[in-house]
Amino acid sequence: MPDLTVKKFFEAKKESLKLSLVAGASGLDRTIKRAVLQRPSFLFAGYSENFAKKRLQILGKSEMSFLESQSREKAESIFANFAEYPIPAIIISRGIAPNDYMVHISEKKCVPLFVSGLSTDELFSQITVYFDLVFSPQIMIHATMMDVYGVGILYTGRAGIGKSECALDLVERGHRLIADDVVTLQKRAGEVLIATSVPGAGHHIEIRGVGIVDIERLFGVRAIRMQKRIEIEVHLELWDRLKDYERLGIDETLTTFLGVEIPKTTIPISSGKNITAISEVIAMSHMLKVYGHHPAREFVTRMQEMMKRKESVNQYLESDYE
């Protein structure tokens, strides 16, 4: 999990969250270690068991109204106790101005105190999405990532097998490139794998014998995507006549990245095989499965029904002497 300081968070989300730093600038180097937000309502009411002190704290209208309802001495005591915990920072929503004692205590305890112009719900929503992006586990693998008919296909295989050439052919046919050679995989909430290119690499493809090809400049922005959900892995390997490859496609092979399972299809490479057309078929077949149609299984079911009907007819004819 990466280190996210309050300063980095403030710089990244200052504009979108309408944040302003009110006090505690000396504590901006504090680290946010939990990708979850906390409202300290129970702590303010006196219940401190299991208080999530390592989370970013949000004070909404309810918490601020509660403090206002207390005497000055009591409210100051509650907030001072709150600031004693090693909390990363405090954000007050709805643009509510903090009381002078809150500013004083936050400055004294070096706890960054922010005010946001957004509502509490908007704060939770936007910060949760940001935390999901920052704290999500990720890896980098040698692969090529394409968007084919809206289906995210991750091409894997040894170097020189033809992943980049396949990607270039797909781009020429109107599909979109996400990344080539090195792909960053990130696990998002909901068991979703997202693929992006390595920062700085851009949308380039290396074609052996030709060199580096800039897809965006050659084919335009419609030929690229910044990120895409991975839905299928297509593994390319040289044809092995001794290996038993899938013929019907009834049983799905699964592969796992960062604990997320996705379907895997192995394509044996041989002279004259059109991997681009096969890729388009894989993408369309996947969409059929998403809509509840499994072509291979339906084909087998139809064949079994035809054989059963033929057997019934044969049995009838055997006993028909008219």
N, C-alpha and C positions, 0 to 999 in steps of 0.2 A: 504493500500500500504506500503510495507516494506521500511525502511530507507536504502538507498544505498549511502554510502560515496564514495568519489573519491578514497580513499585509498583501499576500498574493491574492487572497479571496477578495479583499477590498478593491484592489487594482483591476481584477477581472470583472467584477460585478457592480462596480460603483455606479455606472450609468444605468444599466438595466434595472437595478433594484432601487435606484434613486437614493443611494446611501450618502450620508454625511457623517463624518467623524466628530463627535461632540467632546469626548474625553478619552483618556487612557492611551494616547499615542505611543507612549513608551512600552506598551505591551503588544504592539503589532507583530512582534516576532513569536508570539504564542502560536502553538500548533493545533490545528483542528484534526483530531484523530478519529472522529466518528462521523460517518456519512448519514447521520440522523439528527434531526432538530429536536429541541426540547422547550416546553413551556413550563416554567417553574411554579405553577399554580399551587401544587400540594406543598412545596417547600415554603411558600409564602404563608400558607395556612398553618404551618407548624409541623408538617409531616416530612421528615428528612430521610426516612428509610428508602434505600434504593434510588436516591437522587442521581440522575445521569449527569454528573458534573463535568464529563469530558466532551459534552455536546455543545454546539452553538445554541445559545439561549435566545428565545424570542419572547418579548413582552408585548402582548396585545392589549386591546381595550379593556379586557376583563382584569388582567393583572394590574394595569395602571389604575383602574377604578378602585380596585381593592386597596392599593396603597393609599389612594386619596381618601378612602373611607376611614383610615386609621389616623390616630393622633400623629403629630409630627415625630415625636420621640419613638413611637412604636414603628412607624413606617421606616424611619432611619435605621432602627435596629434590625428590621427584617432585611432591608437592602444590604446593610453592612455584613450581616451573616451570609447572605447570598454571594457577595463579592469575595468572601473568604475562601470559597471553593475554587479549585484550579480550572475555572471555566475558560474557554477560549475567548469568547467575546459575547456582548449583549447587543441585540438589535430591537429597537422599539418601533413598532409598525404604525401605520396610519399618520405618520408625521407628527405624532404626539410629542410635545416638548418635555424633556425630563426635568424633574425638580432639581433645585440647586444642590441638595444633599446627594442626589444620585451622581451628579457630575463630580462633586467633591470626592466622594467615596471611590468612584471609578478611577479618578486621577490618582488618588492616594494608593490604591491597590494595583495600579497599572493594568486595569481591565478595560480593553477597548469598548467604548460605548458608542453605538451608532443609532441614527434615526433614519427610518426608511419612509418614503412617501407611499409605499404600497400597502394594501390591506394585509392582514395576517395570513389569509388563505393564499393570496398571490405570492407572498414571501415563501411560504412553505412549498408551493408548487414550483416556483422558479429555482429555489435553492436545492430542492430535492433532485431536479433534473440535472443541475450543475454538479452536485455531489455524485450522482450516478455516473456521470461522464468522468470525473476526476478520479474517483476511488475504484472504478471498475478494474478487475484484473485484466491484464493484457499480455500477449506474446507476439513475437515476430517470427514468421516462417518463410521459407523459400517457396513461393507459389505465385500464381497469377489470378487476379480476381476480375470477373466480368459480370455485367448485368445483361442477361439474355432474355428478351421478352418480359422483363420485369422480375426475372428469377435470378437470384445471386448465386453464381457458380464459382467455386474455388477450384482452380486447376492445380494439381500437385503432380510431382514426378521428378525424376533426376534431371540435372542440368543438361540441356541440349536435346531433351526429348521432343520439344516442339510446342511448349506452352505459349511462348511469346508469338510464334508464327500463327498459332490458332487464334490468339487474341487479336492480332492484326487483321486476320481474315474476318473475324466477327465484327470488328469496328467498321470495315469496308462494307459489311452487309447491314449496317445501321444500328448495331448494338454498342454498348458503352463500357469503357474501361474504368476500373477503379484503381487498380495497382498492378504493377508487374515486377517480377523478380523477388522483391521483399514485400510482404503484406503484413500489416499490423492487425491482429485479431483482438477484439475487446468484448468481454462478456458484459452485457447490460442486464438490467432488471427484467424478469420474466423469461429467463433462460434464452436470451437472444444473443447471437454472435454478430458483431458488426465488424466489417473489414474496411480499412482505410489504407492509404499509402503512407510510406515513411515520410515524416516531415522533411521538406526540402527536395524530395525526389521528384515530385510533380507527376504528371501523367506521361511518362516516357516508357518506351519499349526498346529493349536491346535485341536486335536481329543480327545473328551471327553472319558475318560477311558483308553486312551493310553498315552496322553501327547503331547509334542511339537515334531513335525516331521520336519526335515530339508530337504526340497524338493530338493535343489540344490545338497546336498551331496548324497542323496539316488538315485536320478534319473538323475543327471548330468545337465549340463548347458542348454541342449536342452529343459528341462522341465520348464524353467523360462524365464521371460522377465522383463526388467527394467521398461518399461512403455508401455501403450497401449491406443489407442483412445477408448472411451466408445461409443458403438453404440446401445446397447440395455440394458435395465434394466429388469432382471428377478426377480420378487418378489415371494418368497416362503412363503406360509401360510398354516395352517392346514385346512383340508377340512371342509367346512361348508355347510351342506346339504340344508340350507335355503337360501344360497347365489346363485345368478344366474351368473354362470361363462360363459365366451365367448366360444361358440361352433364352430362357423364357421371361425372366425378371419377376418371378412370383415372390421369391423371398428377398426382402430388402437387407442389404448390408449396411450397418451403421458404423460411424466413426465418431470419436469424441475429441473436442477441443475445449479446454478450460472447463471440463465437466459437462459440456452441452453436447448432446447427441444430434447428429445430422445424417441423412442418407449418404451413402458412398457408392459411386459407380466406377468400376475399373474398365478402362477402354484399352484393349491391346492395339498397339500401333503396328501397322504393316503397310507395305507399298500400295498406294492408290486409295487408302481409306480416307474418306472425307470427314475429318473430325469436326469441322465447322457445322456441317449439316447434322451430324450426330448430336452436337451440342444443342442445336435448336430443337431437335426432337426430344432430348432429355428435358429441356426447359418446359416445352409444351406438355409433355407427359407428366411432369411434376405438377403443373397447374391442374391437369385433369384429376390427379390424386387429391389435390387440395379441395376440389369441388366434389369429391366423393366417388370418382370413377377410377378404377384400377384396371387399365387395359389388359394386362397379362392375366390377371385373375378372372376377369370377365370373359376373356377368350377361352380359358381352360374350362370355365363353367359352361359356356355355350357348347364346346366340344363334347363335354360329358353328357349334356342334355341330348345332343344329336345322337350320340352312341346309344344312349338309353332308349331313345325313340326308335332307332333302327333295330335294336334288339327286340323291342316289343312287336314291331311290324314283322320281323322274321319269325317270331314265335307264333304270331297269328297266321301267317301264310303257311307255316308248317302243318297247321291243323285245318287248313281250308282245302276241302276236296271237291268243292262245287265246280 
